[in-house]
């Protein structure tokens, strides 16, 4: 009889429970597709008595995930606890030291410690697989490491946080302000315990840094991802963008330039008729551009029990088949130091501001833009009944550094009633 692949699962929340269900319900399918049985031998979670709606009586229980990772009857340690440090990091390190392969959905752990863990695993002849850590059910890691391996990747971009996409879509569809939809998302359980992980772009930034490492052969460099969340966006921005033929998305973009690796996670305007512009709700999308393939678009559910458990089991099945790939697609010790570069690739920008309703106020702003070489493509001043005059400007292609300097100069004019909102218009 073929030797089964034995799993130890640490973390029995939504995803962990989903993995247990797949293994229990699809044992024949898994065996047929991998050539060997896939079984669970032991599990670990915070509470042994919690009703998770799935039978766990067949499995050994470990209160300590480190002990689970060290068990002799575990071949693959499946880490689904989350967190960049603490038990997740300790148990993953213990699993590698004990000669286990690792499958994880933990983007924070890998964004902060991925290089060290990859080197440890590869030195021990083990693998770390993390398809479920990025974009839920979308097989983007496999696409980059396998299907697109012959391409020089030129750009990776996408919507990688379903909660933010839900908020922005809901604002537009219902005409609701950000604060109302934020609270709605919170009541529905869409937000992390610390909401800034979602709306501040941190969660999506973790994912972008992992994709960039694979795409460009660099060490993970989350610390240099430029992060800007969606907290400052208003329903006015949503409506103005729509009038211009755009949608606003929290968009991650990574590209290698002559100055170094640009990584940014920020709200951007994208054409409403583009694949990204048509993306609704909690769905994720990743766009990959390569020299040979040109452009590939992958779309699918970014979270949830089934999609994320599916991604976990995809990695498990590859290990069961004997497919062994370096953590980031090439040996970790050969990954280059990521020479980071501030995102300064030229692009048009959307600029919204409120000016004090004074004679010559708009002329002063236009003069500042001209001083910094910023050409205006379109400008709109909407009707108002207050002492503040709303102004919308769309620029021709400029560098962000020039716009930042211009905004600083605008503050010195004395005509700004509030801080301007500046959003990049991204070519898709």
C-alpha positions as CSV (number, residue, x, y, z in Angstrom):
1,X,0.0,0.0,0.0
2,X,1.2,3.5,-0.8
3,X,2.4,5.4,2.3
4,X,-0.1,8.1,3.2
5,X,0.9,11.8,3.6
6,X,0.2,12.7,7.2
7,X,-0.9,16.2,8.1
8,X,-0.8,18.0,11.4
9,X,-3.1,21.1,11.4
10,X,-2.4,24.0,13.8
11,X,-5.4,26.4,13.9
12,X,-9.0,25.3,13.5
13,X,-10.7,28.5,12.6
14,X,-12.6,29.1,9.4
15,X,-9.7,27.9,7.1
16,X,-8.5,25.0,9.3
17,X,-12.0,23.7,9.6
18,X,-12.4,23.9,5.8
19,X,-9.2,21.9,5.4
20,X,-10.5,19.2,7.7
21,X,-13.8,19.0,5.7
22,X,-11.9,18.6,2.4
23,X,-9.7,15.8,3.7
24,X,-12.6,14.0,5.3
25,X,-15.1,14.4,2.4
26,X,-12.7,14.0,-0.6
27,X,-10.3,11.3,0.5
28,X,-10.8,9.2,-2.7
29,X,-10.4,12.2,-5.0
30,X,-7.2,13.3,-3.2
31,X,-5.7,9.8,-3.4
32,X,-6.6,9.5,-7.1
33,X,-5.0,12.9,-8.0
34,X,-1.9,12.6,-5.8
35,X,-1.2,8.8,-6.0
36,X,-1.3,8.4,-2.3
37,X,-3.8,8.8,0.6
38,X,-3.8,12.2,2.4
39,X,-4.8,11.9,6.1
40,X,-4.8,14.1,9.2
41,X,-3.1,12.6,12.2
42,X,-3.1,15.4,14.8
43,X,-4.5,18.9,15.3
44,X,-4.0,21.9,17.6
45,X,-6.1,24.9,18.5
46,X,-6.8,27.2,21.5
47,X,-9.9,25.4,22.6
48,X,-10.4,21.7,22.6
49,X,-14.1,21.8,23.5
50,X,-15.4,24.4,20.9
51,X,-18.0,23.0,18.5
52,X,-16.6,23.5,15.0
53,X,-19.2,21.5,13.1
54,X,-16.7,18.9,12.1
55,X,-15.7,15.6,13.7
56,X,-12.2,15.8,15.2
57,X,-12.3,12.6,17.3
58,X,-10.2,10.6,14.9
59,X,-7.2,12.9,15.4
60,X,-4.7,13.3,18.3
61,X,-4.9,16.6,20.0
62,X,-2.0,18.8,21.0
63,X,-2.5,22.0,23.1
64,X,0.9,23.2,22.1
65,X,1.4,23.7,18.3
66,X,5.2,23.3,18.7
67,X,4.6,19.8,20.0
68,X,2.3,19.2,17.1
69,X,5.0,20.3,14.7
70,X,7.5,17.8,16.3
71,X,5.3,14.7,16.2
72,X,6.7,11.7,14.5
73,X,3.4,10.9,12.8
74,X,3.3,14.3,11.0
75,X,4.9,14.7,7.6
76,X,3.4,18.2,6.7
77,X,2.8,20.9,9.3
78,X,-0.2,23.0,8.2
79,X,0.0,26.4,9.9
80,X,-3.3,28.2,10.0
81,X,-3.0,30.2,13.2
82,X,-1.9,33.5,11.8
83,X,0.3,36.2,13.3
84,X,3.8,37.2,12.3
85,X,5.4,36.0,15.6
86,X,4.4,34.0,18.6
87,X,3.2,30.4,18.3
88,X,3.0,30.5,14.5
89,X,6.7,31.4,14.1
90,X,7.9,29.1,16.8
91,X,5.9,26.1,15.5
92,X,7.0,26.7,11.9
93,X,10.6,26.8,12.9
94,X,10.1,23.7,15.0
95,X,8.5,21.8,12.1
96,X,11.4,22.6,9.8
97,X,13.9,21.6,12.4
98,X,12.1,18.3,12.9
99,X,12.2,17.6,9.2
100,X,8.7,18.5,8.2
101,X,7.4,20.3,5.2
102,X,5.2,23.4,5.9
103,X,2.0,24.7,4.3
104,X,0.8,28.0,5.6
105,X,-1.8,30.7,4.9
106,X,0.2,33.2,7.0
107,X,1.2,36.2,4.9
108,X,2.3,38.3,7.9
109,X,4.7,35.6,9.0
110,X,6.3,35.3,5.5
111,X,6.3,39.0,4.8
112,X,8.4,39.6,8.0
113,X,10.4,36.4,8.3
114,X,10.1,34.7,4.9
115,X,13.7,35.0,3.9
116,X,15.1,33.4,7.1
117,X,12.4,30.7,7.1
118,X,13.1,29.9,3.4
119,X,16.8,29.6,4.0
120,X,16.2,27.4,7.1
121,X,13.8,25.1,5.1
122,X,16.0,24.8,2.0
123,X,19.1,24.0,4.1
124,X,17.1,21.2,5.7
125,X,15.8,19.9,2.4
126,X,12.2,21.0,3.3
127,X,9.7,23.1,1.5
128,X,7.4,25.9,2.6
129,X,4.3,26.4,0.4
130,X,1.9,29.4,0.9
131,X,-0.6,29.6,-1.9
132,X,-3.4,30.4,0.6
133,X,-1.5,33.4,1.9
134,X,-2.1,35.5,-1.2
135,X,-5.5,36.2,-2.9
136,X,-7.4,33.3,-1.3
137,X,-8.5,30.8,-3.9
138,X,-6.6,32.3,-6.8
139,X,-3.5,30.1,-7.7
140,X,-1.2,33.1,-8.2
141,X,1.8,31.6,-6.5
142,X,1.7,28.5,-8.7
143,X,1.2,30.7,-11.8
144,X,4.3,32.7,-11.0
145,X,6.6,29.9,-9.9
146,X,5.5,27.4,-12.6
147,X,3.2,28.5,-15.4
148,X,5.0,31.8,-16.0
149,X,8.5,30.7,-14.9
150,X,10.0,31.4,-18.4
151,X,8.9,35.1,-18.3
152,X,10.8,38.1,-17.3
153,X,8.0,39.7,-15.2
154,X,7.6,43.4,-15.8
155,X,4.7,44.3,-13.5
156,X,2.4,42.6,-11.0
157,X,-0.7,44.4,-9.8
158,X,-4.0,43.7,-8.3
159,X,-6.8,44.0,-5.8
160,X,-5.7,41.8,-2.9
161,X,-8.0,42.8,0.0
162,X,-11.6,41.8,-0.4
163,X,-12.8,43.9,2.5
164,X,-11.6,47.1,0.9
165,X,-13.0,46.2,-2.4
166,X,-16.3,45.5,-0.7
167,X,-16.3,48.9,1.0
168,X,-15.4,50.8,-2.2
169,X,-18.0,48.8,-4.3
170,X,-20.7,49.3,-1.7
171,X,-20.0,53.0,-1.4
172,X,-20.5,53.4,-5.2
173,X,-23.5,51.1,-5.6
174,X,-25.4,52.5,-2.6
175,X,-24.2,56.1,-2.6
176,X,-23.1,55.7,1.1
177,X,-20.3,57.5,2.9
178,X,-17.2,55.6,3.9
179,X,-18.0,55.7,7.7
180,X,-21.4,54.0,7.1
181,X,-20.0,51.2,4.9
182,X,-17.0,50.7,7.3
183,X,-19.4,50.1,10.2
184,X,-21.5,47.8,8.0
185,X,-18.5,45.8,7.0
186,X,-17.5,45.5,10.7
187,X,-21.0,44.3,11.7
188,X,-20.8,41.7,8.9
189,X,-17.5,40.4,10.3
190,X,-15.4,41.4,7.3
191,X,-12.8,43.4,9.1
192,X,-9.8,42.2,11.0
193,X,-9.7,42.6,14.8
194,X,-7.4,45.5,14.0
195,X,-9.3,47.2,11.1
196,X,-6.2,49.1,10.0
197,X,-4.8,45.8,8.7
198,X,-7.5,45.9,6.1
199,X,-8.4,49.6,5.4
200,X,-4.8,50.8,6.0
201,X,-3.5,48.5,3.3
202,X,-1.2,46.4,5.6
203,X,-2.8,43.0,4.8
204,X,-2.6,43.7,1.1
205,X,0.9,45.1,1.4
206,X,2.0,41.8,3.0
207,X,0.7,39.9,0.0
208,X,2.2,42.3,-2.6
209,X,5.7,41.9,-1.0
210,X,5.5,38.1,-1.4
211,X,4.4,38.4,-5.0
212,X,7.2,40.9,-5.7
213,X,9.8,38.5,-4.3
214,X,8.7,35.7,-6.6
215,X,8.2,37.9,-9.6
216,X,11.5,39.7,-9.5
217,X,13.8,37.3,-7.7
218,X,14.4,39.5,-4.7
219,X,14.2,39.0,-0.9
220,X,10.9,39.9,0.6
221,X,10.9,43.6,1.4
222,X,7.7,44.5,3.1
223,X,9.3,47.3,5.0
224,X,9.6,49.3,1.8
225,X,6.1,48.8,0.5
226,X,4.6,52.3,0.3
227,X,1.3,52.0,2.1
228,X,-1.8,54.2,1.8
229,X,-5.2,53.1,2.9
230,X,-8.7,54.0,1.9
231,X,-9.6,56.0,5.1
232,X,-9.5,59.4,3.4
233,X,-11.7,58.5,0.5
234,X,-15.1,60.1,0.4
235,X,-18.3,59.4,-1.6
236,X,-17.4,62.5,-3.5
237,X,-14.2,60.8,-4.8
238,X,-16.2,57.8,-5.8
239,X,-18.7,59.9,-7.7
240,X,-16.1,62.2,-9.3
241,X,-14.1,59.2,-10.5
242,X,-17.2,57.6,-12.0
243,X,-18.0,60.8,-13.9
244,X,-14.5,60.7,-15.3
245,X,-14.9,57.0,-16.4
246,X,-12.9,55.4,-13.6
247,X,-13.4,53.3,-10.5
248,X,-11.3,53.6,-7.3
249,X,-9.6,50.5,-6.1
250,X,-7.0,49.7,-3.4
251,X,-4.4,48.6,-5.9
252,X,-1.1,46.9,-5.3
253,X,1.6,47.5,-7.9
254,X,5.1,46.1,-8.0
255,X,7.6,46.7,-10.8
256,X,11.3,46.7,-11.3
257,X,12.7,50.0,-12.7
258,X,16.2,51.3,-13.4
259,X,16.2,52.8,-9.9
260,X,15.1,49.6,-8.1
261,X,12.0,47.8,-7.0
262,X,8.8,49.9,-6.7
263,X,6.2,48.5,-4.4
264,X,3.1,50.5,-3.6
265,X,-0.3,49.7,-2.1
266,X,-2.6,52.7,-2.5
267,X,-6.0,53.8,-3.8
268,X,-5.9,54.3,-7.5
269,X,-8.2,55.2,-10.3
270,X,-8.5,52.5,-13.0
271,X,-10.6,52.6,-16.2
272,X,-14.2,51.4,-15.4
273,X,-14.2,49.1,-18.4
274,X,-11.0,47.3,-17.5
275,X,-11.0,44.0,-15.7
276,X,-10.0,45.7,-12.4
277,X,-12.6,48.4,-12.9
278,X,-15.3,45.8,-13.2
279,X,-14.3,43.9,-10.1
280,X,-17.0,43.9,-7.4
281,X,-17.5,42.9,-3.8
282,X,-15.0,40.8,-2.0
283,X,-13.5,39.3,-5.1
284,X,-9.7,39.6,-5.7
285,X,-7.8,40.0,-9.0
286,X,-4.1,39.8,-9.9
287,X,-2.7,41.0,-13.2
288,X,0.7,39.7,-14.2
289,X,2.6,41.2,-17.2
290,X,5.6,39.3,-18.7
291,X,7.8,39.7,-21.7
292,X,6.6,36.5,-23.4
293,X,3.0,36.1,-22.1
294,X,2.2,39.8,-22.2
295,X,-0.7,40.0,-19.7
296,X,-2.5,37.4,-17.6
297,X,-5.5,38.2,-15.4
298,X,-6.5,35.9,-12.6
299,X,-9.8,36.5,-10.7
300,X,-11.5,34.7,-7.9
301,X,-12.6,34.8,-4.2
302,X,-10.0,36.3,-2.0
303,X,-11.1,34.8,1.3
304,X,-13.5,32.4,3.0
305,X,-13.5,28.8,4.2
306,X,-13.8,27.0,0.8
307,X,-11.5,29.2,-1.4
308,X,-8.7,29.4,1.2
309,X,-8.9,25.8,2.2
310,X,-8.8,24.9,-1.5
311,X,-5.5,26.8,-1.8
312,X,-4.1,25.0,1.2
313,X,-4.9,21.7,-0.2
314,X,-3.4,22.5,-3.6
315,X,-0.1,22.9,-1.8
316,X,-0.7,19.7,0.2
317,X,-1.4,17.8,-3.1
318,X,1.8,19.1,-4.7
319,X,3.8,17.8,-1.7
320,X,2.0,14.5,-1.9
321,X,2.9,14.2,-5.6
322,X,6.6,14.9,-4.7
323,X,6.7,18.3,-6.4
324,X,9.3,20.4,-4.5
325,X,9.9,24.0,-5.4
326,X,12.0,26.6,-3.5
327,X,9.8,28.9,-1.3
328,X,10.0,31.9,-3.6
329,X,10.6,30.0,-6.9
330,X,14.4,30.0,-6.8
331,X,16.9,29.2,-4.0
332,X,16.5,31.6,-1.2
333,X,20.2,32.2,-0.8
334,X,20.3,33.4,-4.5
335,X,17.6,36.0,-4.0
336,X,18.9,39.5,-4.5
337,X,18.7,42.2,-1.9
338,X,15.7,44.3,-3.0
339,X,17.1,47.7,-3.9
340,X,14.0,49.7,-3.1
341,X,12.9,52.7,-5.1
342,X,10.3,55.2,-4.2
343,X,7.4,54.9,-6.6
344,X,8.0,57.7,-9.0
345,X,7.0,56.2,-12.4
346,X,5.1,59.0,-14.3
347,X,1.3,58.8,-14.3
348,X,-1.6,61.1,-14.5
349,X,-3.1,62.0,-11.1
350,X,-6.6,62.9,-9.7
351,X,-6.4,65.8,-7.3
352,X,-9.3,66.9,-5.2
353,X,-9.2,69.8,-2.8
354,X,-11.4,72.4,-1.1
355,X,-10.3,76.1,-1.5
356,X,-11.4,79.0,0.5
357,X,-13.9,80.9,-1.6
358,X,-11.7,84.0,-2.3
359,X,-10.9,85.8,-5.4
360,X,-7.8,84.4,-7.1
361,X,-7.7,81.3,-5.0
362,X,-7.9,78.9,-8.0
363,X,-5.3,81.0,-9.9
364,X,-2.8,80.5,-7.0
365,X,-3.2,76.8,-7.2
366,X,-2.8,76.7,-10.9
367,X,0.3,78.9,-10.6
368,X,1.8,76.4,-8.1
369,X,1.2,73.5,-10.4
370,X,2.9,75.3,-13.2
371,X,5.9,76.2,-11.0
372,X,6.5,72.4,-10.5
373,X,6.0,71.5,-14.2
374,X,2.6,70.0,-13.7
375,X,0.3,70.3,-16.6
376,X,-3.5,70.3,-16.1
377,X,-5.5,67.9,-18.3
378,X,-8.9,68.7,-16.9
379,X,-10.2,70.9,-14.1
380,X,-13.7,71.2,-12.6
381,X,-15.1,73.5,-9.9
382,X,-18.4,72.4,-8.6
383,X,-21.2,74.6,-7.3
384,X,-21.2,75.2,-3.6
385,X,-23.2,77.0,-0.9
386,X,-20.4,77.2,1.7
387,X,-17.3,79.2,2.2
388,X,-15.3,76.4,0.7
389,X,-15.1,75.7,-3.0
390,X,-14.6,72.1,-4.2
391,X,-12.1,71.8,-7.0
392,X,-11.1,68.7,-9.0
393,X,-8.0,68.6,-11.2
394,X,-6.7,65.8,-13.4
395,X,-3.1,66.2,-14.4
396,X,-1.1,64.9,-17.4
397,X,1.6,62.3,-16.6
398,X,3.8,63.5,-13.8
399,X,6.1,62.1,-11.2
400,X,4.7,61.7,-7.7
401,X,7.6,63.5,-6.1
402,X,6.8,66.6,-8.2
403,X,3.1,66.4,-7.0
404,X,4.2,66.0,-3.4
405,X,6.4,69.1,-3.6
406,X,3.5,71.1,-5.3
407,X,1.1,70.1,-2.5
408,X,3.5,71.4,0.1
409,X,3.7,74.6,-1.8
410,X,-0.1,74.8,-2.0
411,X,-0.3,74.9,1.8
412,X,1.8,78.0,1.8
413,X,-0.6,79.9,-0.4
414,X,-3.2,80.2,2.4
415,X,-6.1,79.2,0.1
416,X,-6.5,75.5,1.0
417,X,-9.4,74.7,3.2
418,X,-8.3,71.1,3.7
419,X,-5.6,68.7,2.7
420,X,-5.8,67.7,-1.0
421,X,-6.5,64.1,-1.9
422,X,-4.2,62.8,-4.6
423,X,-4.8,59.5,-6.4
424,X,-2.8,57.9,-9.1
425,X,-4.5,57.0,-12.4
426,X,-3.1,53.6,-13.2
427,X,-2.8,52.2,-16.7
428,X,-4.3,48.7,-16.9
